[in-house]
Amino acid sequence: MTDIYAGPVFEMALTQFHRIADRLELPDGQRSRLLYPKKAMTISCPIHLDSGEVAVFQGYRVQHHLTLGPTKGGTRFAPNVDIGEVAALAVWMSWKCALAGLPYGGAKGGITVDPRQLSLRELEALSRRYMQEMIPFVGPHIDVMAPDMGTNEQVMAWFMDTYSMHQGRTVSEIVTGKPVSAGGITGRREATGLGTAHLIERAMQSINLDPGKCTAVIQGFGNVGSVTALELVRRGVKVIGVSDHTACYVDKRGLDIEALDRYATVNGHLSDFSSELLSDPKELLTMECDVLVPAAMERVIDAHTARRLKCRIIAEAANGPTTPDADDVLDAERPEILVIPDILCNSGGVIVSYFEWVQGLQQVFWNRDTVVAKLCELLDDAFSKVISKASSEKISYRFAAITIGVQRIMDAKQSRGLFP
């Protein structure tokens, strides 16, 4: 079955899972039931381009399990999307939801496309076609979509409208991450970055670091990375390095994050913000700093990079930024580095998505202060559980976080039994 999902990202999730399964002494049959997705869909999405030609894009959606409730997960539009990557992200989302105590299984979807190459009309056509093809497989109690890399509030609004037109009524709860004007929730856009910054602050407290004396480096300056940077600055942390796919800037005195954020918001990238502050992006991850935030792509920290790190905290705002061989190095050779694992660190987005889903189902609306307070409460609970398990069993934070997630899913499957 692994051949279906062949690829380095799924292999990474597979390795992580089997390490946990070995520790829990799970038999092969139970492993397969816990690991492999319940459903995986591949679709073709033909659209008319502005040129008049027809282009066909490949789309995917993977639903990992439905044991705890509907599946939940983002939809990414990116050139490198494939079924293996989507399946791995769905597995990680399952563990993330279980760790946070949410009533979801994990899902993920995407289209192999560079959205920057599409006009607004083409992007809308592709978004609507994707949702139209997915209608038989999704629903507010089956699979709830959210934004991810290359998608945003507008794409979610098009998804919702397409599904609602098919149902003949407004179904706002079919997606989360919508504009507030279309049934979204205040605080959802910044939830992942805000949650990352909150957990970094908790991690600093646990190893007695003063935020006002700390520096941070952030790889990836999209929605998550930029909000994390702004929130860290608000807490007194000096952000000395940032990058996106177009540029890397370093200033040991501290970057003007608000100016960078304004520039990126207007231009969609960091390129040409400054010529004086330009730096080599290959050296960003190994810069000396207190907090390193990989907020871009998977597999950016390998074993070689792990040995060269000069930070005290790694806050994994991206999904899967650290490879298993890098984990081996960090566990054996770099015990001074505290890793906030991805399924905990970036769970703020799905937590507030859960609030939005409940809001849509019940038509009860919360203000931003309430949303942030509830978010921090759930993050603190999950963080405390991970610290407690890691300390009592002498295991890494990642091992502890995944074990908690897998154990909860396993317990739910065992109590429900196997039908028929």
N, C-alpha and C positions, 0 to 999 in steps of 0.2 A: 504493500500500500504506500510505502514511502516514495515510490517512483512517481506517483501522481503529484506529490508535492515537492519533488526534487529541487534542491537549491540550497545555497548556503544559509539563508535565513531560517528556513524550516529545520535544517540540520542543527542549527544552534538551539532552537526550541526543543528539538528531540533530545539533544545531549543534556540540556538542563532538566528535562522531565525524567530521563532515566537515572540521573544522579539522585533525584528525590525518590523515585520508585525503588531504587536499590536500598536506600536508607529505610524506607517503609516496608521493604521486603514484599513487594507486590508481585503476584504471579503474572505471567505473560498475558493471559486473557483479560485480566483486570486492567493491565497497562494499556492494552489496545482500546478498551472501552473508554478509558479516561483521556487518552491522548488524541485519537483520530476524530476529525470533525463529523458531525451528524449529517451535514449536507454541504456540498460544494457545487456552485453553479458557475458555468461559463456561458457568456452570451455575446452576440454580435450586435453592435449599435451603429447602424447606418444613419448618416445624416447628410443633408444637402449643405455643401460649403458655399460661402459667399460667391465663389467663382462659378457656381452652377454645377460643379462636379459632385459626385457622391463619394464619401469616404466612410470606411467601415472601421470601427474601433472595437477592440476586445475588452469586455467587462467581466468582472468576477464578484462573487459574494460567497463567503464561507460562514456557516453557522456551526459553532463548535459543539455546544450542548444546550438543551432546553430543560434540564433537570430542575433548576432553581427558579425558572421563569423564562420570559422571552429573551432572545439574544439581543445584544447591544454592541454597537461598534461603529467606527467611522468609515467613511468612504473617501479614498484618496485618488486624485487624478495626477499621475506622474508617469514619466517615460519608462521607468523600470518596473512597473507593477506587473507581477505574475502570480499565478495561483499558489506557489509555494510561499512567497512573501505574505500574501493575504492570509493563508492558513496559519502561519506562525503568529501573525498579529492577532488572529482570532483566539488562538490558544492563550497567548499572553493576556488578552482582554478577559478571558474566563478566570484566570488566576487573580487578576486585578480586581474584578468585581467580587469574587469570593473573599479576598483579603479585606476589602472594604465593607463586607457584609451586605452587599446589594443583591436584590432578587433577580439577577440576570445570569445568563450564560454569555460567552463571548462571541462576537461576530466581527467581520471586517469585509470591506468591499473595495472595489476600485476599477479604474479604467486605465489602460495603457495609452497615455496621451500626455503631451506637454501642453497644459492649459494656456501657457503664455503665447502659444502659437495660434490660438483660436480667437476670433472676434467675439464680442459679447453675445451676438446673436447665435454664433456657432456653439458657444459654451452653453447657452440656454437650451439649444436643440439637443445637444449631447446629454445634458443633465436630465432633461425630460424623457428622452428615449431610454436612458438607463433605468430610471424609475419605472417607466412603462413596462419594460421587460421584466422588472423585478416584482411587479404587483402580485403575481401568483405565489410568491415565496415570502412576502413580508407582511407586516401588520402590527398594530399597537400592542398586541399580545403574542406576537410571533417573533418579529425582528424589527428593531427600532434603529434607524440610521442616525448618523451624526457627522459633523465635518471632520476632515483630516487634512493631510498635506494636499495642497492644490485645490481644496474646496473651502467654502466659507458660508456665512449666513445666507447670502443670496442663493447659492446652490441649494441649500436646505429649503428655502422658500419655494424654489421651483419644484423640488422633490415633493414637498407637502401639497402644493397646488395640483400637481399631476395625479398624485394618489387620490386627493379629495375629489377631483373632477370624475375620476373613475367610480368613486363611491357615491357620488351625488350629494355629498355633504362635506363640510369642513372637518378634517381629521387632523388636528394640529399635533396630536401625540404620536403620529407616525414617524416624525423625526425630532431630534433635539438640535440645539445650536442654531435655531431660527432667529430672525430679527425679533426684537421685543414687540414691534408693531404687528407681527404675525403670530403672536402666541409664545414667543420666546421668553426667557427668564433673565432678569438683570444679573449680571455677573458671570454669565456663561462664557463669554468670549475670553475673559481674562482668568478663568477658573484654574486652568492647568498651570499657568505661570505663577499665579498667586499661591496655589497649593505648593508648588515647588519651593518658592521663597519661604513659606511658612515652615516647611519641613527642614529646609537648610537652617533656619533659625533654631529649630528644635535640636538638630544635630550639633550645632555650635554650643548650645547649652550643655549637651551631654558630654562634650570634651573640653568644656571651659574656654571657649573662644569668645572674645568680645567682638560683636559685629562692627563696632566703630573702629576697630584696628585690623579688620580683615580686608582682603582683596579677592576679586572673583574674575574668572575668565569664562566667556560664554561662546560656545560654538553653535551657530545657528541663531539668526535674528529675525525669525518669523514671529508669528503670534506668540508662541510659548516663550521663546528666548527673549524677545523684547519686553514682555510683561514681567518675566523673571528678573531681568536687569533693572527695570524701573522699581520693582518691589524691593530688591536688594538695596538699591540706592536709598530708598525711603527708610530702610532699616539701618542706614549708616555705613553699609558696605561700599568699598571703592571698587568699581568695575574697571579693570585695566586693559581688557582685551575682548573684542567681539569679532565675529565673522558671519558672513552668509556665503552663498554660492558665487558671489561676484567680487567680494573684497574682504580684507582683514585689516583691522585697525588696532593699534596698541598705544597706550599712553600710561606709563607707570604712575603719573600724577593723578590718574582717574579720567575716564572719558566722559564727555557730556552726553549722557544717555538720553536725556530728553530731546536734545537736538538730533541725535541719531534716529530716535524713534519718529520724530516729525519728518525727517528726510525720507526714511524708509516707507512711511505711510503714504507720502506723496508720490514717490518714485517706484515703489515696489521692490527696491533693492538698495544695497549700501554703496554700490559702485559710484565713484566720483564724489563722495562726500568730502574726502580730504586726500591730498597728495602727501602731506607732511607725516601723517600718522599711519601710512600704509605699512604693512608688515607681511611676513611670509606665513600663509595659512597653515603650512605644514608644521610650523613650530608652535602654533597656538596651544595645542593640547598639552604640551610639555613645558609651558611657561611656569615660572615660579608664582604660586598664588595659594591662597587658603582654600578657595572653593572653585572647583572645575565643574562647569555645567555643559555636558554634551546635549544639545537641544536640536540636533539636525537629523542625521541618518543612523541606520543600524551599523554595527560592526566597525566603529571608528577607533575603538581602543582594543588593540590586539596585544599579544604577549610582549612584543618588542616595545610598544608604546607604554605599556603598564610599568615596565622596568624604569622608564625615563620620566615618569610623572613626578611633579614637584608640588603636590597639593596635599591638603589634609582631609578634604571632603570631596567625593564625587557625587553629584546630584544628577541622576539620570532622567533628565526631562524628556529625552527621546526614547523611543522603544528600541530595546536591544542594542544599545551603543557599545556594550562591553562583551567581547567574545568569551566563550568558556575557557580558552587557554589563557586569556588575560585574567579571568577570575582565579585560575590556579596560581598565577604569579602573585596577584594581590593577596590571596589567602596565605600563601607560603612565605612570600618575601617582603610584602608591604603591609604588615599589620597596623602600621600607623595611619593608613588611609581608611576612612570610614566611607563606605559606599551606601548611598540611599538608592536601593534598586528601583528599576523603572516601574514595576507593577505597584510600588508604593509611591514613588516620587511624582509621577505624572498622573496619578489617579484623580486629581482634582477635577479634571474635565468630565470624567464619567460620573463622578459623584454629583456634580451640579446638573449634568444631563439627567440623572435620576430625579432630581428635584423638579426639573422642567417637565419630565414625563408625568410625574405625579400631579403637577400643577395642571397639565393638560387634561388628564383623566378626571380630576376632581373639580376643575375650574376654581381652584383656590390659589391666590397669588401672593407671593412674598416680596418684600422689599430687599434691597441689596444687603443691608446690614444683617437681616435674618439669614439670607443665603450664605454670606461669608461666615457667620457664626456657626451655622449648621455644618458647613464645609470643614471648618477647622476642628469642630468636635469629632467628626468622623475620621479625619486625618490623624488627630492626636490619639484616638483609640487604636487605629491600625498601627501607628508608629510604636505605641507602648507595647502592643502585642508582639511586634517583630523584635523589639529590644529584649523583651522578657524571654522569648523563645531562644533567641541567639545567645543570650547570657546563660540560661539554664542548661542548654544542650551543647554549648561551646561550638557553635556553628556561625557561619557568616550571616550578615543581614539578608543577602539574597537567598541563601539556603532557607533561612527562617521564613521569609516572606512567601516563597513558592510553596514550602511545606504547608503553611497555614492554608493557602489557597487550594492546593490539591487535596488536602485532608477534608476540607469542607465539601468539595464537590464529590469526593469519594464517599463520604458519610451520607450525603443526600442520595446518591445513586444506590447505595446499599439499602437504605431504609425504604426506597421506593420499589426496589426489586427490578426484575427484568420481565418486560411484557413481550409476548404472551407467556 
